[in-house]
């Protein structure tokens, strides 16, 4: 019903994708994340969720798009952290473990900087 009212709302599309992912409808969830990214290519959390429901099998246009957004994201930002974790997972899927580790390390460093012990 909400999509009928606001079909180009990236936040709504992302939220529906998360709900579908939690229900186990991974292909539908991926489609909603892709639709959210078509509306807002800089939505880092949609990129991250897409990597959670998609097994990366090759270096494709989606991976290139995520890498481009990572390059644009400000150092130390939440978006940069989310993109780093997504790129880590995608590269892990591709068995490019060195690159995956570098992205995971960056994401973890950003996360750690926000924790005050």
Residue frames as a rotation matrix with the C-alpha (Angstrom) as fourth column:
UNK 1
0.573 0.819 0.000 0.00
0.819 -0.573 0.000 0.00
0.000 0.000 -1.000 0.00
UNK 2
0.479 -0.465 -0.745 2.79
0.143 -0.796 0.589 2.41
-0.866 -0.388 -0.314 0.90
UNK 3
-0.595 -0.740 0.314 4.59
0.404 0.063 0.913 1.69
-0.695 0.670 0.262 -2.38
UNK 4
-0.017 0.673 0.739 1.46
0.994 -0.068 0.084 2.63
0.107 0.736 -0.668 -4.30
UNK 5
0.885 0.352 -0.305 1.61
0.416 -0.891 0.179 6.05
-0.209 -0.285 -0.935 -2.62
UNK 6
0.597 -0.761 -0.253 5.41
-0.681 -0.648 0.341 6.54
-0.423 -0.031 -0.905 -2.76
UNK 7
0.978 -0.123 0.168 6.90
0.185 0.884 -0.429 4.17
-0.096 0.450 0.888 -5.36
UNK 8
0.419 -0.868 0.269 10.22
0.285 -0.155 -0.946 6.07
0.862 0.472 0.182 -5.53
UNK 9
0.708 -0.147 0.691 10.88
-0.665 -0.466 0.583 6.32
0.237 -0.872 -0.428 -1.78
UNK 10
-0.029 -0.837 -0.547 14.36
-0.397 0.512 -0.762 4.81
0.917 0.195 -0.347 -1.24
UNK 11
-0.701 -0.214 0.681 13.86
-0.710 0.110 -0.696 4.47
0.074 -0.971 -0.229 2.53
UNK 12
0.281 0.894 0.348 10.58
-0.836 0.406 -0.369 2.63
-0.472 -0.187 0.862 2.03
UNK 13
0.674 -0.083 -0.734 12.09
-0.514 0.661 -0.546 0.33
0.531 0.745 0.403 -0.60
UNK 14
-0.443 -0.895 -0.053 15.02
-0.493 0.292 -0.820 -0.40
0.749 -0.337 -0.570 1.71
UNK 15
-0.502 0.310 0.807 12.72
-0.820 0.126 -0.559 -1.12
-0.275 -0.942 0.191 4.64
UNK 16
0.652 0.753 -0.086 10.60
-0.729 0.591 -0.344 -3.49
-0.208 0.287 0.935 2.58
UNK 17
0.308 -0.645 -0.700 13.78
-0.458 0.544 -0.703 -5.21
0.834 0.537 -0.128 1.45
UNK 18
-0.693 -0.562 0.450 14.87
-0.638 0.189 -0.747 -5.73
0.335 -0.805 -0.490 5.05
UNK 19
-0.035 0.785 0.619 11.47
-0.850 0.303 -0.432 -7.18
-0.526 -0.541 0.656 5.93
UNK 20
0.791 0.304 -0.532 11.58
-0.581 0.649 -0.492 -9.56
0.195 0.698 0.689 2.97
UNK 21
-0.156 -0.930 -0.332 15.13
-0.521 0.363 -0.772 -10.57
0.839 0.053 -0.541 3.88
UNK 22
-0.661 -0.080 0.746 14.04
-0.744 0.200 -0.638 -11.41
-0.098 -0.976 -0.192 7.41
UNK 23
0.415 0.870 0.266 11.20
-0.740 0.493 -0.458 -13.52
-0.529 -0.007 0.848 6.00
UNK 24
-0.153 -0.574 0.804 13.70
0.090 0.802 0.590 -15.42
-0.984 0.163 -0.071 3.86
UNK 25
0.760 0.440 0.478 12.54
0.532 0.002 -0.847 -13.98
-0.373 0.898 -0.232 0.51
UNK 26
-0.009 -0.927 -0.376 16.07
0.414 -0.346 0.842 -13.13
-0.910 -0.148 0.387 -0.58
UNK 27
-0.571 -0.189 0.799 15.46
0.820 -0.104 0.562 -12.62
-0.023 0.976 0.214 -4.30
UNK 28
0.448 0.801 0.396 12.58
0.738 -0.582 0.341 -10.22
0.504 0.140 -0.852 -3.60
UNK 29
0.694 -0.271 -0.667 14.66
0.445 -0.568 0.693 -8.44
-0.566 -0.777 -0.274 -0.97
UNK 30
-0.394 -0.908 0.140 17.51
0.643 -0.164 0.748 -8.00
-0.657 0.385 0.649 -3.45
UNK 31
-0.257 0.376 0.890 15.11
0.869 -0.313 0.383 -6.48
0.422 0.872 -0.247 -5.96
UNK 32
0.815 0.572 -0.089 13.88
0.542 -0.700 0.465 -3.94
0.204 -0.427 -0.881 -3.39
UNK 33
0.326 -0.781 -0.533 17.46
0.415 -0.388 0.823 -3.02
-0.850 -0.489 0.197 -2.46
UNK 34
-0.568 -0.515 0.642 18.25
0.785 -0.104 0.611 -2.55
-0.248 0.851 0.463 -6.16
UNK 35
0.229 0.741 0.631 15.18
0.792 -0.519 0.322 -0.33
0.566 0.426 -0.706 -6.56
UNK 36
0.831 0.005 -0.556 16.26
0.430 -0.642 0.635 1.75
-0.354 -0.767 -0.536 -3.55
UNK 37
-0.135 -0.978 -0.157 19.71
0.476 -0.203 0.856 2.14
-0.869 0.041 0.493 -5.09
UNK 38
-0.320 0.104 0.942 18.22
0.924 -0.184 0.334 3.18
0.208 0.977 -0.038 -8.42
UNK 39
0.735 0.630 0.250 16.53
0.519 -0.760 0.391 6.03
0.437 -0.158 -0.886 -6.56
UNK 40
0.826 -0.475 0.303 19.50
-0.563 -0.675 0.476 6.81
-0.021 -0.564 -0.825 -4.27
UNK 41
0.639 -0.611 -0.467 22.81
0.083 0.659 -0.748 5.30
0.765 0.439 0.472 -5.46
UNK 42
-0.336 -0.821 0.462 24.55
-0.397 -0.321 -0.860 6.67
0.854 -0.472 -0.218 -2.36
UNK 43
0.561 0.604 0.566 22.39
-0.781 0.158 0.605 4.72
0.276 -0.781 0.560 0.10
UNK 44
-0.428 -0.898 -0.099 25.19
-0.791 0.425 -0.439 2.78
0.436 -0.110 -0.893 1.76
UNK 45
-0.467 0.270 0.842 22.91
-0.611 0.589 -0.528 0.66
-0.639 -0.761 -0.110 3.94
UNK 46
0.702 0.703 -0.114 21.09
-0.546 0.428 -0.720 -0.62
-0.458 0.568 0.684 0.82
UNK 47
0.251 -0.714 -0.653 24.45
-0.747 0.287 -0.600 -1.63
0.616 0.639 -0.462 -0.70
UNK 48
-0.670 -0.526 0.524 25.31
-0.742 0.460 -0.487 -3.46
0.015 -0.715 -0.699 2.52
UNK 49
-0.012 0.757 0.653 21.98
-0.542 0.544 -0.641 -5.29
-0.840 -0.362 0.404 2.61
UNK 50
0.707 0.224 -0.671 22.29
-0.706 0.282 -0.650 -6.22
0.044 0.933 0.358 -1.06
UNK 51
-0.260 -0.879 -0.399 25.57
-0.747 0.445 -0.494 -7.98
0.612 0.169 -0.773 -0.29
UNK 52
-0.609 0.071 0.790 23.82
-0.662 0.503 -0.556 -9.90
-0.437 -0.861 -0.260 2.49
UNK 53
0.328 0.841 0.429 21.24
-0.324 0.527 -0.785 -11.39
-0.887 0.119 0.446 0.12
UNK 54
0.901 -0.074 -0.427 23.42
-0.418 0.112 -0.902 -11.72
0.115 0.991 0.070 -2.98
UNK 55
0.480 -0.802 0.356 26.31
0.354 0.548 0.758 -14.08
-0.803 -0.238 0.547 -3.46
UNK 56
0.485 -0.392 -0.782 28.91
-0.721 -0.685 -0.103 -12.23
-0.495 0.613 -0.615 -5.53
UNK 57
0.678 -0.175 0.714 30.00
0.341 0.935 -0.095 -14.51
-0.651 0.308 0.694 -8.36
UNK 58
0.038 -0.679 0.734 31.94
0.982 -0.110 -0.153 -12.07
0.185 0.726 0.662 -10.55
UNK 59
-0.642 -0.265 -0.719 33.13
0.390 -0.921 -0.009 -8.51
-0.660 -0.287 0.695 -10.68
UNK 60
-0.167 0.711 0.683 29.97
0.976 0.022 0.217 -6.96
0.139 0.703 -0.698 -12.08
UNK 61
-0.287 0.119 0.951 28.40
0.263 -0.944 0.198 -3.53
0.921 0.307 0.239 -12.48
UNK 62
0.797 0.603 0.043 26.86
0.106 -0.208 0.972 -3.66
0.595 -0.770 -0.230 -9.01
UNK 63
0.492 -0.703 -0.514 30.24
0.841 0.229 0.491 -4.28
-0.227 -0.674 0.703 -7.41
UNK 64
-0.479 -0.663 0.575 31.73
0.799 -0.601 -0.027 -1.44
0.364 0.446 0.818 -9.45
UNK 65
0.168 0.646 0.744 28.90
0.117 -0.763 0.636 0.82
0.979 -0.020 -0.204 -8.31
UNK 66
0.922 0.140 -0.362 29.52
0.354 0.077 0.932 -0.04
0.158 -0.987 0.021 -4.69
UNK 67
0.030 -0.986 -0.164 33.25
0.985 0.002 0.172 0.60
-0.169 -0.167 0.971 -5.11
UNK 68
-0.388 -0.117 0.914 32.48
0.515 -0.851 0.109 4.00
0.765 0.513 0.390 -6.66
UNK 69
0.629 0.675 0.384 30.25
-0.002 -0.493 0.870 4.93
0.777 -0.548 -0.309 -3.72
UNK 70
0.692 -0.469 -0.549 32.95
0.713 0.320 0.624 3.76
-0.116 -0.823 0.556 -1.29
UNK 71
-0.334 -0.880 0.336 35.46
0.921 -0.381 -0.082 6.05
0.201 0.282 0.938 -2.98
UNK 72
-0.211 0.353 0.912 33.05
0.153 -0.909 0.387 9.00
0.965 0.221 0.138 -2.56
UNK 73
0.719 0.587 -0.372 32.09
0.421 0.059 0.905 8.30
0.554 -0.807 -0.205 1.06
UNK 74
0.462 -0.547 0.698 33.81
-0.652 -0.743 -0.151 10.53
0.601 -0.385 -0.700 3.62
UNK 75
-0.422 -0.723 -0.547 36.60
-0.007 0.606 -0.795 8.90
0.907 -0.332 -0.261 5.61
UNK 76
-0.992 -0.097 -0.078 35.36
0.066 0.120 -0.991 7.60
0.106 -0.988 -0.112 8.95
UNK 77
-0.476 0.877 0.065 31.67
-0.875 -0.480 0.063 8.00
0.086 -0.027 0.996 8.10
UNK 78
-0.101 0.579 0.809 28.85
-0.410 0.717 -0.564 5.55
-0.907 -0.389 0.164 8.75
UNK 79
0.826 0.409 -0.389 28.37
-0.494 0.190 -0.849 5.24
-0.273 0.893 0.358 5.00
UNK 80
0.077 -0.890 -0.449 32.05
-0.882 0.149 -0.447 4.40
0.464 0.431 -0.774 4.54
UNK 81
-0.606 -0.260 0.752 31.81
-0.677 0.666 -0.315 1.74
-0.419 -0.700 -0.579 7.25
UNK 82
0.333 0.822 0.462 28.70
-0.328 0.560 -0.760 0.15
-0.884 0.101 0.456 5.70
UNK 83
0.803 -0.080 -0.591 30.26
-0.587 0.070 -0.806 0.15
0.106 0.994 0.010 2.24
UNK 84
-0.277 -0.961 0.022 33.49
-0.932 0.263 -0.251 -1.32
0.236 -0.090 -0.968 3.64
UNK 85
-0.418 0.183 0.890 31.61
-0.462 0.801 -0.382 -4.21
-0.782 -0.570 -0.250 5.24
UNK 86
0.690 0.723 0.030 29.61
-0.295 0.319 -0.901 -4.77
-0.661 0.613 0.433 2.05
UNK 87
0.560 -0.562 -0.609 32.73
-0.745 -0.018 -0.667 -4.75
0.364 0.827 -0.428 -0.11
UNK 88
-0.478 -0.701 0.530 34.45
-0.859 0.499 -0.115 -7.06
-0.184 -0.510 -0.840 2.35
UNK 89
0.018 0.583 0.813 31.62
-0.258 0.788 -0.559 -9.57
-0.966 -0.200 0.165 2.03
UNK 90
0.878 0.335 -0.342 31.49
-0.385 0.068 -0.920 -9.28
-0.285 0.940 0.189 -1.78
UNK 91
0.181 -0.898 -0.402 35.25
-0.890 0.024 -0.455 -9.82
0.418 0.440 -0.795 -2.10
UNK 92
-0.466 -0.242 0.851 35.08
-0.675 0.719 -0.165 -12.72
-0.572 -0.651 -0.498 0.33
UNK 93
0.558 0.741 0.374 32.46
-0.224 0.569 -0.792 -14.29
-0.799 0.358 0.483 -1.95
UNK 94
0.867 -0.259 -0.425 34.92
-0.451 -0.050 -0.891 -13.84
0.209 0.965 -0.160 -4.84
UNK 95
0.798 -0.583 -0.154 37.66
0.592 0.709 0.383 -15.49
-0.115 -0.397 0.911 -2.78
UNK 96
0.138 -0.726 0.674 39.72
0.285 -0.622 -0.729 -12.30
0.949 0.292 0.121 -3.01
UNK 97
0.552 0.203 -0.809 40.61
0.775 0.232 0.588 -12.63
0.307 -0.951 -0.030 0.65
UNK 98
-0.518 -0.807 -0.282 43.32
0.854 -0.509 -0.113 -9.97
-0.052 -0.300 0.953 0.79
UNK 99
-0.746 0.325 0.581 41.02
0.001 -0.872 0.489 -7.29
0.666 0.366 0.650 -0.56
UNK 100
0.329 0.908 -0.261 38.15
0.271 0.174 0.947 -8.56
0.905 -0.382 -0.188 1.63
UNK 101
0.151 -0.342 -0.927 40.36
0.984 0.141 0.109 -8.34
0.093 -0.929 0.358 4.73
UNK 102
-0.849 -0.512 0.132 41.38
0.508 -0.859 -0.066 -4.77
0.147 0.011 0.989 3.88
UNK 103
-0.369 0.797 0.478 37.73
-0.169 -0.563 0.809 -3.69
0.914 0.218 0.342 3.58
UNK 104
0.521 0.552 -0.651 36.75
0.505 0.416 0.757 -5.51
0.688 -0.723 -0.062 6.78
UNK 105
-0.260 -0.711 -0.653 39.70
0.965 -0.169 -0.199 -3.92
0.031 -0.682 0.730 8.60
UNK 106
-0.878 -0.023 0.478 38.62
0.113 -0.980 0.161 -0.46
0.465 0.195 0.864 7.45
UNK 107
0.069 0.992 0.107 35.01
-0.099 -0.100 0.990 -1.06
0.993 -0.078 0.091 8.50
UNK 108
0.462 0.057 -0.885 36.08
0.771 0.468 0.433 -2.37
0.438 -0.882 0.173 11.88
UNK 109
-0.633 -0.742 -0.220 38.44
0.766 -0.558 -0.320 0.57
0.114 -0.371 0.922 12.43
UNK 110
-0.620 0.495 0.609 35.62
-0.193 -0.848 0.493 3.02
0.761 0.188 0.622 11.74
UNK 111
0.444 0.826 -0.346 33.31
0.121 0.328 0.937 1.10
0.888 -0.458 0.045 14.08
UNK 112
0.115 -0.502 -0.857 35.98
0.951 0.305 -0.050 0.95
0.286 -0.809 0.513 16.80
UNK 113
-0.815 -0.453 0.362 36.54
0.378 -0.889 -0.260 4.71
0.439 -0.075 0.895 16.61
UNK 114
-0.224 0.827 0.515 32.92
-0.416 -0.559 0.717 5.17
0.881 -0.054 0.470 17.64
UNK 115
0.617 0.381 -0.689 33.19
0.395 0.607 0.689 3.01
0.681 -0.697 0.224 20.76
UNK 116
0.003 -0.573 0.820 34.34
-0.596 -0.659 -0.458 4.79
0.803 -0.487 -0.343 23.90
UNK 117
0.259 -0.001 -0.966 35.63
0.545 0.826 0.145 2.44
0.797 -0.564 0.214 26.59
